[in-house]
Amino acid sequence: GQNNHLWLEVLEGDDVGIRVSVPRYSRAYDEELQEQVLDLDTGDVHEFILESEETTSPNWRIATIDPAEEQDRQTPVTA
């Protein structure tokens, strides 16, 4: 069914305009990522890191959403 997949459209870079289908539910997603995926709405813009086990006919899934934010939280900064 359509609801089991999300379509992501590439907005910048060499692949701009390409649409990639990713699963809404995956055993590869940890709990936090699964929640983030389910919270996504049509029109949301995020930075996604995608991963796939096959390179010939890629079966993409989301590895990370907005990776920079995560690093900021993990990196202590002093002013």
ZIDA-V868441 format. One record per backbone hydrogen bond with DSSP energy under -0.5 kcal/mol. NH is the residue of the N-H (numbers start at 1). CO is the residue of the C=O. If there is no record, write none. Layout:
# ZIDA-V868441
NH,CO
NH,CO
This chain:
# ZIDA-V868441
4,1
5,2
6,22
8,6
8,20
10,8
10,18
16,13
17,10
18,15
20,8
22,6
23,60
24,4
25,4
29,26
34,30
35,31
36,32
37,33
38,34
39,35
40,36
40,37
44,41
46,44
48,46
49,64
50,48
51,61
58,55
60,58
61,51
63,49
64,49
66,47
69,66
70,66
71,67
72,68
73,69
74,70
75,71
76,74
